[in-house]
C-alpha cells in the first residue's frame, strides 16, 4: 500500500506541481511536502487524512484516465481529443449555453491531434459535453471560441506599424525630469505624421501618491485610474496667470532644471514639486467652484472614483502618522464600508475631492493625447499596456 507521502507525490505529479527548481545561484530547491499539500488543497482536493488523500488520488486518476478531459476545446474542424482506440463508436451530447441540446454518434478516428471525435459545428460559448463509448463515460466543459481574436476595422485591409514607449522616459527640455501625458501627445503627433498606426504606452495606472518609493507601473495601487505624476502641470489651462504658477519660479525652477539634467528619474523629488503646485491650483479652483466638466466626470466615474480618492486621502493622512502600509493601518480603515472610513471622507472632503480632481486632470490630458494621435492620422491611436496585477496594499 502506498504511503501517505507517496500519495501526495502522485497527486502533485498529476496536478503538474513541480518537484522543485534550480535557483539563479544553482541551488536545488525541493518542493516540501507541506507546500504540496497546500497547493493540492487549493485545487479543492482533500488531503487532510490518509483516507481522504487516497480518495482524492483515485478521483484524479479517474479524471485523468477518462475518455474526455475535464475541459476541451475543439479545433477549426470541430475535433476533440479522446482517449479511445481508433474505430471506437462513441455517442456525444452537448448542452449549449442557451439550454438547447445537440447530440450525435461518431467513430473515433486517427488525427494529427491523436485519436479524436468529430462534433457538429457548435456556436461560441461554454457548453456541457457528455461522451459515452461502451462502458466509458465522461462529462466535460466544452469551450468553443473564435478562431482569431478581435481585429480592428482599420487593419482589415492590411497590417499596420507603430511605436511603444515607457512614458516616464519621454523627457524633454520643458518637463521637470519625467515624461508626461503632454509628451505622449507630442510623440503621437510625430509618429502619426510618419505613418504610424499606433503608439503603445507603458501602464499609466495609479501608483501611490503617498509613497513615491513604489515606482513600478506594473505594481499599481489601482488599474482603474491614472498616475497623477504623469500630469503636465504646465499644460493645465487654469495654471496660466494663477498664483500656483509662481511656485514654479525661483529656487523651484533651478531644482527642476537640475532634475532635467539628471540621467535618473527622482519620483519623490518631482512629486514634491508637482504636488505643491497642483494643491495650490486646486485651492484656487475650488474657491471659485470647480467646472461643470469636473462635476460631470465625478458623476460618470461614480463610486470607483470616490473610493480611490478616499484611499489616497487615507494613505496620505496615515503616512503622516507613521502608518505607511496597509498592514499597519487600523483595522477599521481596511473596510471601505466602515463608519470610520465614511467619517474620514466627510471630515476630509476637500482632500478627497483634490484626489478626484487629479484624476480629472490626468484623464483630460490623456484624452488630449488621444485626439492628437487621431488628428495626426493614426489609424488605431494609443493603446495602453495593462499590468497583470496590482500591489497587495493597493
Secondary structure, DSSP 8 states (H G I E B T S, - for coil): ---HHHHHHHHHHHHT--SEEE-TT--EEE--HHHHHHHHHHTT---SSHHHHHHHHHHHHHHHTSSS-SEE---TTSEEE-SS-TT-EEEEEEE-TTS-EEEEEEE-EEETTEEEEE-----SEEEEEEEEETTEEEEEEEEE--SS----GGGTTS---EEEE-GGG---TTSSSS--HHHHHHHHHHHHHTT-SEEEE---EE--TT-TT---TTSBSEEEEE-GGG--GGG-GGGTTSTGGGGGSTHHHHHHHHHHH-SS--HHHHHHHHHHHHHHHHHHHHHT---HHHHHHHHHHHHHHHHHHHHHHHHHHHHHTT--SGGGS-GGGG-TTSHHHHHHHHHTHHHHHHHHHHHHHHHHHHHHHHHHHHHTT-SSEEEE---SSB-TT-
